[in-house]
């Protein structure tokens, strides 16, 4: 409701088919084959990115983030070298490579000097949710009528909250609430925080930029999502509520729900932090690495997605 431009963007990509939904590829309703589709052997990546920088630099950074991760994930699926690494390491490396691209562009192009972006991705492979995070865009998991924040903001105020120095309510108005500790493009190398959570039948994943989480509480998100007749309507209602409360920042939300007989019934939420594989390279040569795209395997559940920008 305040800013003239929108520096946020989002990504939904079915890695089996390469079908992609971003604000650029689909401006309004997504095609039916991306609103609901079967999970198969190569998985899915959902992501939200919040750009920062002068002029249009933030928009460029967030666009480069989603494009870079999509490109590298599709390449890794068919790569003779990288297909041997587990899905979560492929996602980590894809985020790292997107960071390198943004950092190089920022250093070589004066118009984009200092640009950066948050990036929070939810990758789904073989019934497991992999969260990869840089910055303070969030991922929530809704299961069995409850909502849980499964990321930790990489920000100064969130460190103060976790240390017990301030409350979450005080963090919302803190003078340093916009100071984040990591962003894509800010440094040549980053520490991608990666967590894995087994999916259960009926799980709903909510990704959002801080334009939503800074204005709408988790309990309110839960109420809107569970009462919404469709994921798209829930996205629109969440964005409208954030706008009604001032809408000082760009607002982006992606919702995805998972079901299927291969997923276990709702149970305890178990999260595992995954440190970087020491064998994973930092530098890659896409031209030198080639392979063939493997055939899709059995279904690993169905994904229904909705997204919105505000």
Helices and strands as residue ranges (DSSP letters): E 8-14, E 20-21, H 32-35, E 36-38, E 44-52, H 57-78, H 87-108, G 110-112, E 116-117, E 119-125, E 128-134, E 138-143, E 146-149, H 156-162, H 168-172, E 193-198, E 204-208, H 210-213, H 218-227, H 231-244, E 252-259, E 271-274, E 302-309
